[in-house]
Amino acid sequence: MARVIDVLGPHAYTLVKYGVSPYDDVKTAAEKLEEVAPHLARLLSELGIAYTVGGGI
């Protein structure tokens, strides 16, 4: 699966305050976010799916 930085680019660093590394895979990051920011977890999951289906950017 894609890494957070692959999907969000430099914006991935904004998730560090939630305990997510830009180099985490999207699934792991979404699991970490589910407790503290469920809205971001859903957004990241959807973007990760779109990124994977679309074959990247």
PQR file with spaces between the fields and no chain letter, atoms N, CA, C, O and H, PARSE charges and radii, in Angstrom:
ATOM       1  N    MET     1       0.843   -1.181    0.000 -0.4000 1.5000
ATOM       2  CA   MET     1       0.000    0.000    0.000 -0.0000 2.0000
ATOM       3  C    MET     1       0.890    1.247    0.000  0.5500 1.7000
ATOM       4  O    MET     1       2.058    1.193    0.386 -0.5500 1.4000
ATOM       5  N    ALA     2       0.332    2.330   -0.426 -0.4000 1.5000
ATOM       6  CA   ALA     2       1.050    3.606   -0.522 -0.0000 2.0000
ATOM       7  C    ALA     2       1.371    4.164    0.865  0.5500 1.7000
ATOM       8  O    ALA     2       0.673    3.895    1.844 -0.5500 1.4000
ATOM       9  H    ALA     2      -0.617    2.373   -0.739  0.4000 1.0000
ATOM      10  N    ARG     3       2.426    4.932    0.916 -0.4000 1.5000
ATOM      11  CA   ARG     3       2.789    5.630    2.148 -0.0000 2.0000
ATOM      12  C    ARG     3       2.022    6.955    2.218  0.5500 1.7000
ATOM      13  O    ARG     3       1.557    7.475    1.204 -0.5500 1.4000
ATOM      14  H    ARG     3       2.993    5.151    0.121  0.4000 1.0000
ATOM      15  N    VAL     4       1.906    7.474    3.411 -0.4000 1.5000
ATOM      16  CA   VAL     4       1.195    8.739    3.624 -0.0000 2.0000
ATOM      17  C    VAL     4       1.828    9.850    2.785  0.5500 1.7000
ATOM      18  O    VAL     4       1.112   10.654    2.188 -0.5500 1.4000
ATOM      19  H    VAL     4       2.284    7.052    4.235  0.4000 1.0000
ATOM      20  N    ILE     5       3.138    9.904    2.733 -0.4000 1.5000
ATOM      21  CA   ILE     5       3.815   10.957    1.978 -0.0000 2.0000
ATOM      22  C    ILE     5       3.555   10.832    0.478  0.5500 1.7000
ATOM      23  O    ILE     5       3.542   11.837   -0.233 -0.5500 1.4000
ATOM      24  H    ILE     5       3.720    9.251    3.219  0.4000 1.0000
ATOM      25  N    ASP     6       3.348    9.605   -0.008 -0.4000 1.5000
ATOM      26  CA   ASP     6       3.024    9.412   -1.425 -0.0000 2.0000
ATOM      27  C    ASP     6       1.659   10.002   -1.755  0.5500 1.7000
ATOM      28  O    ASP     6       1.454   10.568   -2.829 -0.5500 1.4000
ATOM      29  H    ASP     6       3.358    8.789    0.570  0.4000 1.0000
ATOM      30  N    VAL     7       0.742    9.862   -0.825 -0.4000 1.5000
ATOM      31  CA   VAL     7      -0.641   10.312   -1.047 -0.0000 2.0000
ATOM      32  C    VAL     7      -0.802   11.807   -0.789  0.5500 1.7000
ATOM      33  O    VAL     7      -1.469   12.499   -1.558 -0.5500 1.4000
ATOM      34  H    VAL     7       0.908    9.402    0.047  0.4000 1.0000
ATOM      35  N    LEU     8      -0.200   12.308    0.283 -0.4000 1.5000
ATOM      36  CA   LEU     8      -0.408   13.708    0.689 -0.0000 2.0000
ATOM      37  C    LEU     8       0.728   14.650    0.326  0.5500 1.7000
ATOM      38  O    LEU     8       0.590   15.867    0.450 -0.5500 1.4000
ATOM      39  H    LEU     8       0.342   11.746    0.908  0.4000 1.0000
ATOM      40  N    GLY     9       1.837   14.103   -0.117 -0.4000 1.5000
ATOM      41  CA   GLY     9       2.989   14.957   -0.410 -0.0000 2.0000
ATOM      42  C    GLY     9       3.482   15.617    0.865  0.5500 1.7000
ATOM      43  O    GLY     9       3.440   15.001    1.930 -0.5500 1.4000
ATOM      44  H    GLY     9       1.949   13.115   -0.218  0.4000 1.0000
ATOM      45  N    PRO    10       3.948   16.855    0.784 -0.5600 1.5000
ATOM      46  CA   PRO    10       4.502   17.520    1.975  0.2800 2.0000
ATOM      47  C    PRO    10       3.465   17.754    3.076  0.5500 1.7000
ATOM      48  O    PRO    10       3.832   18.018    4.221 -0.5500 1.4000
ATOM      49  N    HIS    11       2.200   17.663    2.750 -0.4000 1.5000
ATOM      50  CA   HIS    11       1.148   17.836    3.758 -0.0000 2.0000
ATOM      51  C    HIS    11       1.135   16.687    4.761  0.5500 1.7000
ATOM      52  O    HIS    11       0.530   16.800    5.827 -0.5500 1.4000
ATOM      53  H    HIS    11       1.902   17.449    1.820  0.4000 1.0000
ATOM      54  N    ALA    12       1.796   15.588    4.427 -0.4000 1.5000
ATOM      55  CA   ALA    12       1.857   14.437    5.327 -0.0000 2.0000
ATOM      56  C    ALA    12       2.465   14.812    6.676  0.5500 1.7000
ATOM      57  O    ALA    12       2.138   14.202    7.694 -0.5500 1.4000
ATOM      58  H    ALA    12       2.288   15.497    3.561  0.4000 1.0000
ATOM      59  N    TYR    13       3.337   15.799    6.691 -0.4000 1.5000
ATOM      60  CA   TYR    13       3.994   16.192    7.937 -0.0000 2.0000
ATOM      61  C    TYR    13       3.031   16.837    8.931  0.5500 1.7000
ATOM      62  O    TYR    13       3.357   16.943   10.114 -0.5500 1.4000
ATOM      63  H    TYR    13       3.602   16.295    5.865  0.4000 1.0000
ATOM      64  N    THR    14       1.865   17.264    8.483 -0.4000 1.5000
ATOM      65  CA   THR    14       0.887   17.832    9.418 -0.0000 2.0000
ATOM      66  C    THR    14       0.280   16.771   10.325  0.5500 1.7000
ATOM      67  O    THR    14      -0.306   17.100   11.356 -0.5500 1.4000
ATOM      68  H    THR    14       1.600   17.177    7.523  0.4000 1.0000
ATOM      69  N    LEU    15       0.416   15.498    9.951 -0.4000 1.5000
ATOM      70  CA   LEU    15      -0.157   14.423   10.759 -0.0000 2.0000
ATOM      71  C    LEU    15       0.782   13.938   11.854  0.5500 1.7000
ATOM      72  O    LEU    15       0.406   13.088   12.662 -0.5500 1.4000
ATOM      73  H    LEU    15       0.892   15.231    9.113  0.4000 1.0000
ATOM      74  N    VAL    16       1.996   14.469   11.890 -0.4000 1.5000
ATOM      75  CA   VAL    16       2.959   14.070   12.915 -0.0000 2.0000
ATOM      76  C    VAL    16       2.406   14.360   14.305  0.5500 1.7000
ATOM      77  O    VAL    16       2.646   13.592   15.237 -0.5500 1.4000
ATOM      78  H    VAL    16       2.301   15.160   11.234  0.4000 1.0000
ATOM      79  N    LYS    17       1.675   15.450   14.453 -0.4000 1.5000
ATOM      80  CA   LYS    17       1.126   15.795   15.772 -0.0000 2.0000
ATOM      81  C    LYS    17       0.106   14.779   16.264  0.5500 1.7000
ATOM      82  O    LYS    17      -0.236   14.771   17.446 -0.5500 1.4000
ATOM      83  H    LYS    17       1.480   16.073   13.696  0.4000 1.0000
ATOM      84  N    TYR    18      -0.385   13.923   15.372 -0.4000 1.5000
ATOM      85  CA   TYR    18      -1.317   12.851   15.740 -0.0000 2.0000
ATOM      86  C    TYR    18      -0.601   11.513   15.879  0.5500 1.7000
ATOM      87  O    TYR    18      -1.257   10.483   16.040 -0.5500 1.4000
ATOM      88  H    TYR    18      -0.107   13.930   14.411  0.4000 1.0000
ATOM      89  N    GLY    19       0.725   11.505   15.822 -0.4000 1.5000
ATOM      90  CA   GLY    19       1.487   10.272   15.977 -0.0000 2.0000
ATOM      91  C    GLY    19       1.665    9.473   14.700  0.5500 1.7000
ATOM      92  O    GLY    19       2.020    8.295   14.746 -0.5500 1.4000
ATOM      93  H    GLY    19       1.257   12.341   15.691  0.4000 1.0000
ATOM      94  N    VAL    20       1.420   10.112   13.551 -0.4000 1.5000
ATOM      95  CA   VAL    20       1.541    9.440   12.260 -0.0000 2.0000
ATOM      96  C    VAL    20       2.819    9.900   11.574  0.5500 1.7000
ATOM      97  O    VAL    20       3.064   11.097   11.423 -0.5500 1.4000
ATOM      98  H    VAL    20       1.132   11.069   13.514  0.4000 1.0000
ATOM      99  N    SER    21       3.623    8.937   11.165 -0.4000 1.5000
ATOM     100  CA   SER    21       4.839    9.255   10.412 -0.0000 2.0000
ATOM     101  C    SER    21       4.480    9.411    8.940  0.5500 1.7000
ATOM     102  O    SER    21       3.637    8.669    8.435 -0.5500 1.4000
ATOM     103  H    SER    21       3.424    7.964   11.288  0.4000 1.0000
ATOM     104  N    PRO    22       5.093   10.345    8.248 -0.5600 1.5000
ATOM     105  CA   PRO    22       4.853   10.473    6.811  0.2800 2.0000
ATOM     106  C    PRO    22       5.221    9.203    6.046  0.5500 1.7000
ATOM     107  O    PRO    22       4.776    9.000    4.916 -0.5500 1.4000
ATOM     108  N    TYR    23       6.036    8.353    6.666 -0.4000 1.5000
ATOM     109  CA   TYR    23       6.488    7.135    6.006 -0.0000 2.0000
ATOM     110  C    TYR    23       5.700    5.898    6.421  0.5500 1.7000
ATOM     111  O    TYR    23       6.033    4.786    6.011 -0.5500 1.4000
ATOM     112  H    TYR    23       6.398    8.518    7.584  0.4000 1.0000
ATOM     113  N    ASP    24       4.650    6.082    7.235 -0.4000 1.5000
ATOM     114  CA   ASP    24       3.729    4.986    7.538 -0.0000 2.0000
ATOM     115  C    ASP    24       2.917    4.663    6.294  0.5500 1.7000
ATOM     116  O    ASP    24       2.668    5.531    5.458 -0.5500 1.4000
ATOM     117  H    ASP    24       4.379    6.986    7.567  0.4000 1.0000
ATOM     118  N    ASP    25       2.506    3.400    6.179 -0.4000 1.5000
ATOM     119  CA   ASP    25       1.590    3.106    5.079 -0.0000 2.0000
ATOM     120  C    ASP    25       0.211    3.656    5.463  0.5500 1.7000
ATOM     121  O    ASP    25      -0.074    3.875    6.641 -0.5500 1.4000
ATOM     122  H    ASP    25       2.708    2.695    6.858  0.4000 1.0000
ATOM     123  N    VAL    26      -0.622    3.871    4.475 -0.4000 1.5000
ATOM     124  CA   VAL    26      -1.908    4.545    4.688 -0.0000 2.0000
ATOM     125  C    VAL    26      -2.784    3.784    5.674  0.5500 1.7000
ATOM     126  O    VAL    26      -3.453    4.401    6.504 -0.5500 1.4000
ATOM     127  H    VAL    26      -0.391    3.693    3.518  0.4000 1.0000
ATOM     128  N    LYS    27      -2.794    2.465    5.600 -0.4000 1.5000
ATOM     129  CA   LYS    27      -3.643    1.671    6.494 -0.0000 2.0000
ATOM     130  C    LYS    27      -3.215    1.847    7.951  0.5500 1.7000
ATOM     131  O    LYS    27      -4.058    2.054    8.823 -0.5500 1.4000
ATOM     132  H    LYS    27      -2.251    1.964    4.927  0.4000 1.0000
ATOM     133  N    THR    28      -1.924    1.767    8.214 -0.4000 1.5000
ATOM     134  CA   THR    28      -1.412    1.947    9.574 -0.0000 2.0000
ATOM     135  C    THR    28      -1.714    3.353   10.074  0.5500 1.7000
ATOM     136  O    THR    28      -2.122    3.526   11.223 -0.5500 1.4000
ATOM     137  H    THR    28      -1.239    1.599    7.505  0.4000 1.0000
ATOM     138  N    ALA    29      -1.521    4.339    9.240 -0.4000 1.5000
ATOM     139  CA   ALA    29      -1.789    5.728    9.618 -0.0000 2.0000
ATOM     140  C    ALA    29      -3.270    5.931    9.943  0.5500 1.7000
ATOM     141  O    ALA    29      -3.606    6.605   10.917 -0.5500 1.4000
ATOM     142  H    ALA    29      -1.189    4.198    8.308  0.4000 1.0000
ATOM     143  N    ALA    30      -4.145    5.357    9.139 -0.4000 1.5000
ATOM     144  CA   ALA    30      -5.584    5.491    9.383 -0.0000 2.0000
ATOM     145  C    ALA    30      -5.964    4.840   10.704  0.5500 1.7000
ATOM     146  O    ALA    30      -6.819    5.353   11.425 -0.5500 1.4000
ATOM     147  H    ALA    30      -3.873    4.810    8.347  0.4000 1.0000
ATOM     148  N    GLU    31      -5.336    3.717   11.026 -0.4000 1.5000
ATOM     149  CA   GLU    31      -5.605    3.058   12.312 -0.0000 2.0000
ATOM     150  C    GLU    31      -5.164    3.939   13.475  0.5500 1.7000
ATOM     151  O    GLU    31      -5.864    4.030   14.484 -0.5500 1.4000
ATOM     152  H    GLU    31      -4.640    3.300   10.440  0.4000 1.0000
ATOM     153  N    LYS    32      -4.019    4.583   13.344 -0.4000 1.5000
ATOM     154  CA   LYS    32      -3.529    5.489   14.391 -0.0000 2.0000
ATOM     155  C    LYS    32      -4.456    6.690   14.546  0.5500 1.7000
ATOM     156  O    LYS    32      -4.706    7.152   15.659 -0.5500 1.4000
ATOM     157  H    LYS    32      -3.451    4.509   12.525  0.4000 1.0000
ATOM     158  N    LEU    33      -4.960    7.185   13.431 -0.4000 1.5000
ATOM     159  CA   LEU    33      -5.808    8.372   13.456 -0.0000 2.0000
ATOM     160  C    LEU    33      -7.225    8.094   13.947  0.5500 1.7000
ATOM     161  O    LEU    33      -7.909    9.005   14.414 -0.5500 1.4000
ATOM     162  H    LEU    33      -4.757    6.809   12.526  0.4000 1.0000
ATOM     163  N    GLU    34      -7.664    6.859   13.846 -0.4000 1.5000
ATOM     164  CA   GLU    34      -9.051    6.521   14.174 -0.0000 2.0000
ATOM     165  C    GLU    34      -9.440    6.972   15.584  0.5500 1.7000
ATOM     166  O    GLU    34     -10.566    7.422   15.794 -0.5500 1.4000
ATOM     167  H    GLU    34      -7.108    6.119   13.467  0.4000 1.0000
ATOM     168  N    GLU    35      -8.536    6.858   16.538 -0.4000 1.5000
ATOM     169  CA   GLU    35      -8.839    7.240   17.921 -0.0000 2.0000
ATOM     170  C    GLU    35      -8.876    8.748   18.135  0.5500 1.7000
ATOM     171  O    GLU    35      -9.738    9.255   18.853 -0.5500 1.4000
ATOM     172  H    GLU    35      -7.622    6.492   16.367  0.4000 1.0000
ATOM     173  N    VAL    36      -7.943    9.464   17.516 -0.4000 1.5000
ATOM     174  CA   VAL    36      -7.799   10.892   17.816 -0.0000 2.0000
ATOM     175  C    VAL    36      -8.437   11.818   16.784  0.5500 1.7000
ATOM     176  O    VAL    36      -8.824   12.940   17.110 -0.5500 1.4000
ATOM     177  H    VAL    36      -7.243    9.052   16.933  0.4000 1.0000
ATOM     178  N    ALA    37      -8.546   11.359   15.559 -0.4000 1.5000
ATOM     179  CA   ALA    37      -9.114   12.197   14.494 -0.0000 2.0000
ATOM     180  C    ALA    37      -9.799   11.306   13.454  0.5500 1.7000
ATOM     181  O    ALA    37      -9.267   11.105   12.362 -0.5500 1.4000
ATOM     182  H    ALA    37      -8.232   10.447   15.294  0.4000 1.0000
ATOM     183  N    PRO    38     -10.976   10.775   13.792 -0.5600 1.5000
ATOM     184  CA   PRO    38     -11.640    9.836   12.883  0.2800 2.0000
ATOM     185  C    PRO    38     -11.973   10.440   11.518  0.5500 1.7000
ATOM     186  O    PRO    38     -12.009    9.725   10.517 -0.5500 1.4000
ATOM     187  N    HIS    39     -12.214   11.732   11.475 -0.4000 1.5000
ATOM     188  CA   HIS    39     -12.508   12.375   10.188 -0.0000 2.0000
ATOM     189  C    HIS    39     -11.279   12.339    9.277  0.5500 1.7000
ATOM     190  O    HIS    39     -11.409   12.157    8.066 -0.5500 1.4000
ATOM     191  H    HIS    39     -12.185   12.313   12.289  0.4000 1.0000
ATOM     192  N    LEU    40     -10.091   12.510    9.854 -0.4000 1.5000
ATOM     193  CA   LEU    40      -8.862   12.424    9.064 -0.0000 2.0000
ATOM     194  C    LEU    40      -8.553   10.982    8.664  0.5500 1.7000
ATOM     195  O    LEU    40      -8.009   10.733    7.588 -0.5500 1.4000
ATOM     196  H    LEU    40      -9.985   12.657   10.837  0.4000 1.0000
ATOM     197  N    ALA    41      -8.900   10.045    9.527 -0.4000 1.5000
ATOM     198  CA   ALA    41      -8.704    8.634    9.204 -0.0000 2.0000
ATOM     199  C    ALA    41      -9.530    8.245    7.980  0.5500 1.7000
ATOM     200  O    ALA    41      -9.036    7.564    7.081 -0.5500 1.4000
ATOM     201  H    ALA    41      -9.342   10.247   10.401  0.4000 1.0000
ATOM     202  N    ARG    42     -10.780    8.678    7.951 -0.4000 1.5000
ATOM     203  CA   ARG    42     -11.651    8.376    6.799 -0.0000 2.0000
ATOM     204  C    ARG    42     -11.135    9.050    5.533  0.5500 1.7000
ATOM     205  O    ARG    42     -11.101    8.433    4.468 -0.5500 1.4000
ATOM     206  H    ARG    42     -11.181    9.231    8.681  0.4000 1.0000
ATOM     207  N    LEU    43     -10.738   10.300    5.645 -0.4000 1.5000
ATOM     208  CA   LEU    43     -10.217   11.025    4.489 -0.0000 2.0000
ATOM     209  C    LEU    43      -8.963   10.353    3.943  0.5500 1.7000
ATOM     210  O    LEU    43      -8.843   10.139    2.736 -0.5500 1.4000
ATOM     211  H    LEU    43     -10.766   10.801    6.509  0.4000 1.0000
ATOM     212  N    LEU    44      -8.036   10.021    4.824 -0.4000 1.5000
ATOM     213  CA   LEU    44      -6.797    9.388    4.392 -0.0000 2.0000
ATOM     214  C    LEU    44      -7.076    8.023    3.754  0.5500 1.7000
ATOM     215  O    LEU    44      -6.456    7.668    2.751 -0.5500 1.4000
ATOM     216  H    LEU    44      -8.133   10.194    5.804  0.4000 1.0000
ATOM     217  N    SER    45      -7.991    7.270    4.325 -0.4000 1.5000
ATOM     218  CA   SER    45      -8.337    5.967    3.751 -0.0000 2.0000
ATOM     219  C    SER    45      -8.898    6.121    2.340  0.5500 1.7000
ATOM     220  O    SER    45      -8.515    5.381    1.434 -0.5500 1.4000
ATOM     221  H    SER    45      -8.494    7.558    5.140  0.4000 1.0000
ATOM     222  N    GLU    46      -9.798    7.073    2.155 -0.4000 1.5000
ATOM     223  CA   GLU    46     -10.388    7.300    0.837 -0.0000 2.0000
ATOM     224  C    GLU    46      -9.346    7.778   -0.174  0.5500 1.7000
ATOM     225  O    GLU    46      -9.340    7.337   -1.323 -0.5500 1.4000
ATOM     226  H    GLU    46     -10.109    7.675    2.891  0.4000 1.0000
ATOM     227  N    LEU    47      -8.475    8.673    0.256 -0.4000 1.5000
ATOM     228  CA   LEU    47      -7.422    9.144   -0.640 -0.0000 2.0000
ATOM     229  C    LEU    47      -6.449    8.025   -0.983  0.5500 1.7000
ATOM     230  O    LEU    47      -5.965    7.934   -2.112 -0.5500 1.4000
ATOM     231  H    LEU    47      -8.480    9.032    1.190  0.4000 1.0000
ATOM     232  N    GLY    48      -6.167    7.177   -0.005 -0.4000 1.5000
ATOM     233  CA   GLY    48      -5.276    6.043   -0.246 -0.0000 2.0000
ATOM     234  C    GLY    48      -5.851    5.077   -1.256  0.5500 1.7000
ATOM     235  O    GLY    48      -5.122    4.553   -2.098 -0.5500 1.4000
ATOM     236  H    GLY    48      -6.559    7.250    0.912  0.4000 1.0000
ATOM     237  N    ILE    49      -7.148    4.833   -1.185 -0.4000 1.5000
ATOM     238  CA   ILE    49      -7.810    3.957   -2.153 -0.0000 2.0000
ATOM     239  C    ILE    49      -7.756    4.580   -3.540  0.5500 1.7000
ATOM     240  O    ILE    49      -7.424    3.904   -4.513 -0.5500 1.4000
ATOM     241  H    ILE    49      -7.740    5.258   -0.501  0.4000 1.0000
ATOM     242  N    ALA    50      -8.080    5.859   -3.634 -0.4000 1.5000
ATOM     243  CA   ALA    50      -8.061    6.542   -4.922 -0.0000 2.0000
ATOM     244  C    ALA    50      -6.655    6.543   -5.500  0.5500 1.7000
ATOM     245  O    ALA    50      -6.482    6.366   -6.706 -0.5500 1.4000
ATOM     246  H    ALA    50      -8.350    6.408   -2.843  0.4000 1.0000
ATOM     247  N    TYR    51      -5.656    6.740   -4.662 -0.4000 1.5000
ATOM     248  CA   TYR    51      -4.260    6.748   -5.102 -0.0000 2.0000
ATOM     249  C    TYR    51      -3.879    5.384   -5.655  0.5500 1.7000
ATOM     250  O    TYR    51      -3.237    5.286   -6.701 -0.5500 1.4000
ATOM     251  H    TYR    51      -5.797    6.884   -3.683  0.4000 1.0000
ATOM     252  N    THR    52      -4.279    4.328   -4.946 -0.4000 1.5000
ATOM     253  CA   THR    52      -3.933    2.968   -5.350 -0.0000 2.0000
ATOM     254  C    THR    52      -4.663    2.571   -6.635  0.5500 1.7000
ATOM     255  O    THR    52      -4.050    2.002   -7.538 -0.5500 1.4000
ATOM     256  H    THR    52      -4.801    4.408   -4.097  0.4000 1.0000
ATOM     257  N    VAL    53      -5.947    2.859   -6.728 -0.4000 1.5000
ATOM     258  CA   VAL    53      -6.740    2.516   -7.907 -0.0000 2.0000
ATOM     259  C    VAL    53      -6.255    3.301   -9.120  0.5500 1.7000
ATOM     260  O    VAL    53      -6.206    2.779  -10.233 -0.5500 1.4000
ATOM     261  H    VAL    53      -6.445    3.321   -5.995  0.4000 1.0000
ATOM     262  N    GLY    54      -5.898    4.556   -8.890 -0.4000 1.5000
ATOM     263  CA   GLY    54      -5.447    5.409   -9.978 -0.0000 2.0000
ATOM     264  C    GLY    54      -4.008    5.142  -10.401  0.5500 1.7000
ATOM     265  O    GLY    54      -3.526    5.727  -11.371 -0.5500 1.4000
ATOM     266  H    GLY    54      -5.938    4.980   -7.986  0.4000 1.0000
ATOM     267  N    GLY    55      -3.332    4.275   -9.691 -0.4000 1.5000
ATOM     268  CA   GLY    55      -1.956    3.954  -10.043 -0.0000 2.0000
ATOM     269  C    GLY    55      -0.963    5.029   -9.655  0.5500 1.7000
ATOM     270  O    GLY    55       0.086    5.164  -10.285 -0.5500 1.4000
ATOM     271  H    GLY    55      -3.724    3.799   -8.903  0.4000 1.0000
ATOM     272  N    GLY    56      -1.281    5.790   -8.634 -0.4000 1.5000
ATOM     273  CA   GLY    56      -0.389    6.881   -8.206 -0.0000 2.0000
ATOM     274  C    GLY    56      -0.659    8.136   -8.990  0.5500 1.7000
ATOM     275  O    GLY    56      -1.571    8.197   -9.814 -0.5500 1.4000
ATOM     276  H    GLY    56      -2.133    5.680   -8.123  0.4000 1.0000
ATOM     277  N    ILE    57       0.122    9.100   -8.726 -0.4000 1.5000
ATOM     278  CA   ILE    57      -0.070   10.396   -9.390 -0.0000 2.0000
ATOM     279  C    ILE    57       0.823   10.477  -10.592  0.5500 1.7000
ATOM     280  O    ILE    57       0.820   11.487  -11.296 -0.5500 1.4000
ATOM     281  H    ILE    57       0.863    9.050   -8.057  0.4000 1.0000
